[in-house]
Amino acid sequence: MDEKKKNVEEFKKERERLNRIIMDYSSTSTKRFFALDTQVYSEGKIPAKYKELMGLVGSIVLRCDDCILYHLIRCFEEEVTDDEIVEAVDIALIIGGSITIPHIRRLFDNWKGMKEKN
């Protein structure tokens, strides 16, 4: 299996495993937050693909590698184009500044890996 594909698959499995543990220990408030997080990214007046791009931009600006990879995977699943990713990253770079560049490097490395597996 390609290393990037393996990393993405491992990330998805680990995220699911950790989320199950969180739910085992969570309060009602935490469970509601998780439900709201799922709900706000679902299809609505704004298509899910654009919501995922917004999540990606926010994650880059906040410099959360787990969040970046999660939203990048979702962008891939929503069939976001290379050009759309590039424009979203440009927005994140303008908002977040040069400190986001290391995260953007990893983002494009992962994006390339996801594209090559198909």
C-alpha positions as CSV (number, residue, x, y, z in Angstrom):
1,M,0.0,0.0,0.0
2,D,1.3,3.5,-0.9
3,E,2.6,5.3,2.2
4,K,0.3,8.3,1.9
5,K,-2.7,6.2,1.4
6,K,-1.7,4.1,4.4
7,N,-1.3,7.3,6.5
8,V,-4.7,8.6,5.5
9,E,-6.3,5.2,6.2
10,E,-4.5,5.0,9.6
11,F,-5.6,8.5,10.5
12,K,-9.3,7.7,9.7
13,K,-9.2,4.5,11.8
14,E,-7.4,6.2,14.7
15,R,-9.8,9.1,14.6
16,E,-12.8,6.8,14.7
17,R,-11.3,4.8,17.5
18,L,-10.6,7.9,19.6
19,N,-14.0,9.3,18.9
20,R,-15.6,6.1,20.3
21,I,-13.5,6.5,23.5
22,I,-14.6,10.1,23.8
23,M,-18.2,9.1,23.5
24,D,-17.8,6.5,26.2
25,Y,-16.7,9.2,28.6
26,S,-18.6,12.2,27.3
27,S,-21.2,14.3,28.9
28,T,-24.4,15.2,27.2
29,S,-22.8,18.6,26.3
30,T,-19.9,17.0,24.6
31,K,-22.2,14.7,22.6
32,R,-24.3,17.6,21.6
33,F,-21.2,19.5,20.4
34,F,-20.1,16.5,18.3
35,A,-23.7,16.2,16.8
36,L,-23.7,19.9,16.0
37,D,-20.3,19.6,14.3
38,T,-21.6,16.9,12.1
39,Q,-24.8,18.8,11.3
40,V,-23.2,22.1,10.3
41,Y,-21.1,20.4,7.6
42,S,-24.0,18.5,6.0
43,E,-25.6,19.5,2.8
44,G,-27.8,22.7,3.1
45,K,-28.2,26.1,1.5
46,I,-24.4,25.9,1.1
47,P,-23.3,22.7,-0.5
48,A,-21.3,20.3,1.8
49,K,-18.2,20.7,-0.5
50,Y,-18.0,24.4,0.2
51,K,-18.5,23.9,3.9
52,E,-15.6,21.4,3.9
53,L,-13.5,24.0,2.1
54,M,-14.4,26.5,4.9
55,G,-13.5,24.0,7.5
56,L,-10.2,23.4,5.7
57,V,-9.4,27.2,5.7
58,G,-10.2,27.5,9.3
59,S,-8.1,24.5,10.2
60,I,-5.1,25.9,8.3
61,V,-5.4,29.2,10.0
62,L,-5.7,27.5,13.4
63,R,-2.8,25.2,12.4
64,C,-4.4,22.0,13.5
65,D,-2.9,19.2,11.4
66,D,-5.5,16.6,12.5
67,C,-8.3,19.0,11.5
68,I,-6.5,19.9,8.2
69,L,-6.2,16.2,7.3
70,Y,-9.8,15.5,8.3
71,H,-11.2,18.3,6.1
72,L,-8.8,17.5,3.3
73,I,-10.1,13.9,3.3
74,R,-13.7,15.3,3.3
75,C,-12.9,17.7,0.4
76,F,-11.5,14.7,-1.5
77,E,-14.7,12.8,-0.8
78,E,-16.8,15.8,-1.9
79,E,-14.8,15.9,-5.2
80,V,-13.3,19.3,-4.6
81,T,-11.0,20.1,-7.5
82,D,-7.3,21.0,-7.4
83,D,-8.1,24.6,-8.3
84,E,-10.6,24.9,-5.5
85,I,-8.1,23.5,-3.0
86,V,-5.5,26.0,-4.3
87,E,-7.8,29.0,-3.9
88,A,-8.9,27.9,-0.4
89,V,-5.3,27.5,0.6
90,D,-4.5,31.0,-0.8
91,I,-7.3,32.4,1.4
92,A,-5.9,30.6,4.5
93,L,-2.4,31.8,3.7
94,I,-3.6,35.4,3.5
95,I,-5.5,35.2,6.8
96,G,-3.0,33.0,8.7
97,G,0.2,34.3,7.3
98,S,3.5,32.6,6.7
99,I,3.3,30.5,9.9
100,T,0.8,28.3,8.1
101,I,3.3,27.3,5.4
102,P,4.5,24.1,7.1
103,H,0.9,23.0,7.4
104,I,0.2,23.8,3.8
105,R,3.3,21.8,2.7
106,R,1.8,18.7,4.5
107,L,-1.6,19.5,3.1
108,F,-0.4,19.4,-0.5
109,D,1.7,16.3,0.2
110,N,-1.4,14.5,1.5
111,W,-3.6,15.9,-1.3
112,K,-1.1,14.6,-3.9
113,G,-1.1,11.2,-2.2
114,M,-4.9,11.0,-2.2
115,K,-5.0,11.9,-5.9
116,E,-2.4,9.4,-6.9
117,K,-4.2,6.5,-5.3
118,N,-7.1,7.0,-7.6
